[in-house]
Amino acid sequence: MNKPKHDISFWTKYKKFATTEILMYLIMVIGIGIGILILS
């Protein structure tokens, strides 16, 4: 049963990558929202 261990390591790496992606996406959305508020 070597696959589960590999999957766990892959998921931990993916989770770290996903969290950074989500944070960057949130910052982008917030920036756009602030820009729209300033322009309107």
C-alpha positions as CSV (number, residue, x, y, z in Angstrom):
1,M,0.0,0.0,0.0
2,N,2.4,2.7,-1.2
3,K,-0.2,4.8,-3.0
4,P,-2.0,6.3,0.1
5,K,1.3,7.6,1.4
6,H,2.1,9.2,-1.9
7,D,-1.4,10.7,-2.1
8,I,-1.0,12.2,1.4
9,S,2.3,13.9,0.5
10,F,0.7,15.1,-2.8
11,W,-2.3,16.5,-1.0
12,T,-0.3,18.3,1.7
13,K,1.8,19.9,-1.1
14,Y,-1.4,20.7,-3.1
15,K,-3.1,22.2,0.0
16,K,-0.2,24.6,0.6
17,F,-0.2,25.6,-3.1
18,A,-4.0,25.9,-3.0
19,T,-4.0,28.2,0.1
20,T,-1.5,30.5,-1.5
21,E,-3.5,30.6,-4.7
22,I,-6.7,31.4,-2.8
23,L,-5.0,34.2,-0.9
24,M,-3.7,35.7,-4.1
25,Y,-7.1,35.4,-5.7
26,L,-8.8,37.0,-2.6
27,I,-6.3,39.9,-2.7
28,M,-7.0,40.4,-6.4
29,V,-10.8,40.4,-5.8
30,I,-10.5,42.9,-2.9
31,G,-8.2,45.1,-5.0
32,I,-10.7,45.1,-7.9
33,G,-13.6,45.8,-5.4
34,I,-11.7,48.8,-3.9
35,G,-10.9,50.1,-7.4
36,I,-14.6,50.0,-8.4
37,L,-15.6,51.7,-5.2
38,I,-13.0,54.5,-5.8
39,L,-14.0,54.9,-9.5
40,S,-17.8,55.0,-8.8
